[in-house]
């Protein structure tokens, strides 16, 4: 859904940047591997919310890699986490209470804040 909503994000993925068919994208092993890495990083953040150093470390690594190696505009982190919250809300509709929505909104802010700090640390200019 992220790439359907924000097709410009595909420019950062040489393996599937020219794919237009959403089914083809869903079947892409490279895309699945990347999605798994993203979710593993988010899972690590969630599991370590009480360890601010671990959270900062994980998100700094993500931010620096995306700034320096991949040259991804940081706004895509905000867009991606927004899509994730949409999907979680849909898939868990019965359990997605206002409190859950608030928690995920805080998570989005936490991720973006730490990623932006990493971008600034490496001298990213937007």
N, C-alpha and C positions, 0 to 999 in steps of 0.2 A: 504494500500500500504506500509505503514511503516513496518509492520510485514512481508510482502512478501519480501521487499527489505532487511530487516534486521531481519531475523528470530531469531537471538540470543537475540533480545530485548524481546521476549516472556518469557524468563526465569524470568523476574520480575513480571509476572502476573500468579499467581497460577491458576486462574480461567480458563485460556485458553492457557496455555503454551504448552499443548500437541495437540492443534488443528492444523491440517494441511490443512483442507479444508477452502479456503478463504470465501466461502459463509457462512459456519458455524461461522466463525469469524465475518463476517459482521452482522450476526443475533444476536450475543452475547450481551445480555443486559448489562453485566458488562463492555464490551468494549465500547459500546455506551455511557454509563454513564461516563466512564473515558474520552472519546473523548470530551464529552460535557464539562467536567470540564477543560480540556486543552483549548478548544476554549473560554470558559468563562474567563479564566485567560488572554489569549491573547487579548480578547476583552477589558478587564479592562485595560491592558497595553496601547492598542491603544487609548482608550477613555481618558487616563490620561497622554498622552505623554508630556503635558505641566506641569505636576506635578511630578517632579523627585522623590520626597519622596514617593509618592504613587506607582510609578513604581518600585522603589527599594524595597519597603515593600512587594508588591505582589510577586515579583520574588525571594526575600529572603525567603519568606515562602515556595514557591515552591521548591527552591533549598535545603533548610534545610530539608524539609520533604523527598525529594528524596535521600539526602545524608544519613540522620540518620535513617529514618524509612524503606525506601525501598532499600537502598544500591545500587542505580542505578549509573552506570558509567556516568559521566557528558557528555561524547562524544555523548551519545544518544540524548541530547538536540540539538546538532548541526545536527545530522542525521534527527531527527524529523522535525526540522524547514526547513531543505532542502527539505524534501518530501512535506511539506506543500506548500512551494513556487512553487515546480513543479506542484502540483495540482491546485493551484490558477492560475498559468500561463496557464494551459490547459483549465480550466473552464472559464477563463476570457480572452481568447486569443485575442479577438478584442480590449480589453481595457488594456491589460497588456503591457503598453508602457515601453520603457527603464527607464523612470522616476519611474514607478511603481515597476519595477524590482529592481532599486536602493533603493527605500524606503523599500521594503521587505528584501533586503540584509542588510540594516541598522538595521531593526527590529531583524533579526536573530542575528546580532552581539550584539545588546542591550540585548537580552534575554540571550545569552550565557555568556556575560560578567557579568551580574548580578547574574546569577545562579552560575557561577564559583566563584564569590566573596563569595557567601553564603557557598559553599562547603569549600572554604579555611577558612572561619570564624569558621566552626565547626571542622576543623582539618582533612579534607579529604586528604588522600595521595593517589595519583594515581600511 
